[in-house]
Structures are given as C-alpha cells and as structure tokens.
Amino acid sequence: MSTGVSVDDACIESFNNFKLKREPNKSRYFIYKMSDDKKSIVMESEGALEKTYDDFCEELPEQDCRYGLIDLEFETDDGRPTSKIVFIAWNPDDAPIRSKMLYSGSKEALKRVLVGVGIHLNATDASELDYESSILPSVKKFA
C-alpha cells in the first residue's frame, strides 16, 4: 500500500553520511516521523555516538508511530565485535488507527532510500523492543 508520502532530502543526506561514517556524522541513531502536513517523512531526532539502544527506545513515543535507524554494536556468538545498521518500524498497539495506517503504508518509501540497510524489524509493543530477548537475537542472524 502506497500513501504517496515522500522522504525529505535531509533524511537521505544524513543517512548516507551515517552509513559511510563520514564527517560530520557523529550519530548512533535517527528517529523519523511524518511531517505536520503528512506529506513527507522528516527527521525528528538524532542520537549522539555515546547514546545507547536504551536512549533510542526512550525517544520513541508510547502512543504514536515512528521509524528508527540505529547502528547496533554487539559481539557475535564466536566473540567478534561487529555492528549492524537496523531499521525499526515502531507501530504501537495504542497508536491512533489513522497514524498506524499512514506509517504502515509509508514505510516502504523510507526503506527504499535507506540503501544498504539489510535488517528491518517491526515492533508493536515494548516487549518487541527488548534488546536481549528480541532485538539482539534477530540481529545476530545477520552477523
């Protein structure tokens, strides 16, 4: 389902710098939202490099949808340190129906411009955002 929503150019530029770890990028994550006119996806916030996954989760609203992109650093099962860029669609059960439909239908527009992100996860409640039991096992499949 396409909603005709576009992605703001600033989102694309900041993502490309983030992905290639180019200056001036000093970010751990980005959180995206719909613009006020509901016609484009814009950046809502950016987490500094010293921020954590918990900080990322705290920035997600409890009762509204968002998209998130985070560079997760972890250790593989054989002990190698690595990192993966992960796209998370936050679509909580308590969000308004109209918002859930708009975010679900517009997700592909953002995923299409985030070239190189291979891990896409959906979360509808806090338990699906739990790092140890939900996110890390999903990400480790791609390590």
Backbone hydrogen bonds, N-H to C=O, Kabsch-Sander energy under -0.5 kcal/mol:
donor,donor_aa,acceptor,acceptor_aa,energy
3,T,105,G,-0.5
6,S,39,K,-2.2
8,D,41,I,-2.6
11,C,8,D,-1.0
12,I,8,D,-1.2
13,E,9,D,-2.5
14,S,10,A,-2.4
15,F,11,C,-2.0
16,N,12,I,-2.4
17,N,13,E,-1.9
18,F,14,S,-2.3
19,K,15,F,-3.2
20,L,16,N,-1.9
21,K,17,N,-0.5
21,K,18,F,-0.7
22,R,17,N,-2.3
25,N,22,R,-2.0
28,R,47,G,-3.5
29,Y,47,G,-1.1
30,F,69,L,-2.5
31,I,45,S,-2.5
32,Y,67,Y,-3.1
33,K,42,V,-2.7
35,S,40,S,-3.0
38,K,35,S,-1.9
41,I,6,S,-2.5
42,V,33,K,-2.9
42,V,40,S,-0.5
44,E,31,I,-3.3
45,S,31,I,-1.7
47,G,29,Y,-2.7
49,L,26,K,-1.7
51,K,48,A,-2.2
56,F,52,T,-1.9
57,C,53,Y,-2.3
58,E,54,D,-2.1
59,E,55,D,-1.1
59,E,56,F,-0.7
60,L,56,F,-0.5
60,L,57,C,-1.1
64,D,61,P,-0.7
66,R,90,W,-2.2
67,Y,32,Y,-2.0
68,G,88,I,-2.7
69,L,30,F,-2.5
70,I,86,V,-2.4
71,D,28,R,-2.6
72,L,70,I,-0.9
72,L,84,K,-2.8
73,E,71,D,-0.5
74,F,82,T,-2.6
76,T,80,R,-3.0
79,G,76,T,-2.2
82,T,74,F,-2.8
84,K,72,L,-2.1
86,V,70,I,-2.9
86,V,84,K,-0.5
87,F,119,I,-2.9
88,I,68,G,-3.1
88,I,86,V,-0.5
89,A,121,L,-2.9
90,W,66,R,-2.6
90,W,88,I,-0.8
91,N,89,A,-0.7
91,N,123,A,-3.0
93,D,124,T,-2.2
95,A,92,P,-1.7
100,K,96,P,-2.4
101,M,97,I,-2.5
102,L,98,R,-2.3
103,Y,99,S,-2.7
104,S,100,K,-2.3
105,G,101,M,-2.4
106,S,102,L,-1.2
107,K,103,Y,-0.9
109,A,106,S,-0.8
110,L,106,S,-1.1
111,K,107,K,-2.5
112,R,108,E,-2.3
113,V,109,A,-0.9
113,V,110,L,-0.7
114,L,110,L,-1.2
115,V,113,V,-1.6
117,V,114,L,-1.6
118,G,116,G,-0.8
119,I,85,I,-0.7
120,H,118,G,-0.6
121,L,87,F,-3.1
123,A,89,A,-2.7
128,E,125,D,-1.3
129,L,126,A,-1.3
130,D,127,S,-0.8
134,S,130,D,-1.9
135,I,130,D,-2.2
136,L,131,Y,-3.0
138,S,134,S,-1.2
139,V,135,I,-2.5
140,K,136,L,-2.7
141,K,137,P,-0.8
142,F,139,V,-1.8
143,A,140,K,-1.2
